Amino acid sequence: MALVTDIFNQNGWGAIEFHEEIVERTVFRPSLLGGLGIFEPIYSRSRTIGVQLRGGAMSLIPTSEMGAPPVELEVEDDTVRKFDTVRLAKGSTVWASQLAGVTALPFEIQTRDVAAEIADRTRQILEDLELTMEHMRFGAIQGKVIDSTGREIVDWFKFWGIARPSVVIFELDKPETDVRKKCRDLKRQMIKAAKGAWTPGARIGALVGDEFFDLLVNHKQIKESKLGTERASTLENIEGFSSIEIEDIVFINYRGTDDGSTIAIDSAEARFFPIGLRGAFKVGFSPANEFKPFLNQRGREYYGLILPDTSGRDAFDRVEIYSYPLPVATRPETLISGKAK
């Protein structure tokens, strides 16, 4: 235990006892979707962002007699769809009274200055912002945008006028199920839905719940297909929240937030989405047009403000972080849901 002098206001007589063992409880913050790099950024100069939609329909050309006029190409009109970004904002006020006589490690530094506290609170807000973005990305791979309360902001299936694909039932509780064929069928379905945009480098990712993952890795067909091969060792020591690749589909036992609700996938469900499919996901960022210094500038991922006490008392400093994003699913027809049974 240390005796720490209160020198915030040159108070040499003020002292507090400080326990040197500090326990900081940290929570897990999922960031897997952000790390995949599947969301291409759009930095806009306005709150409204337009996306051009082309049908890309094709048709066979009928045969014709010599000298007959050629069949006229039917040109489809391009459709421009517009959407508005959302506003995320969070702040914190650092009061001088909160810092008086309180120290930070190491104890050679007897007072914690305002700059260090501002930096620490900025870091905490940015961590919350990244968690919020992961929550929005998690919604995007399901074809929607949802806010922190679970309220649906945009349904990308309705936005683009596309029917939601049927749920694929994997029947993993039945040993006779041909799991590999189900995987191949799902891949065929996604490739067809992507039309000509699918490239050899594209692949399929799947976020799956605990029950789905356990039934999958323990399924009779999956185990037997690896026995007697160099991949037999992969049947052992399969950890929770790991991944396994089957028929070019990467099944990821997704770890959401520890509360099991903020960002979470149902234990028996799976969410399939393309990885490496150009333009499948985008995220728009608009500028902070509510503040004059940033008016009509190119959008940034976030804006930081430090606001002093203008009353002349110098009683506080305030940090605020703003962001104006919107994750977009441009090809929701490639987003497929699955169930274990």
Protein Blocks (a to p, Z undefined) as FASTA:
>chain_A
ZZdddfknopakbccdddfbdcdddddddfklmmnopaccdddfbfbdcddddfkiacdd
ddddehiacdddddddddddddddddddddddddfklmgopacddfklmbdcfklmmmmm
mmmmmmmmmmmmmmmmmmmmnopacdfkopafbdfklmnopacdddddeklmbmklcfkl
mmmmmmmmmmmmnmmmbcfkbccdddddfklmmmmmmpmklmmmmgopaklmmmgopaeh
iacdeehiacddddddfklmmpccdfkbccdddehiahkaccdddddfkbmklgoiacdf
bdcdddddfkonopaccdddddddddddfblmlpccddfZZ
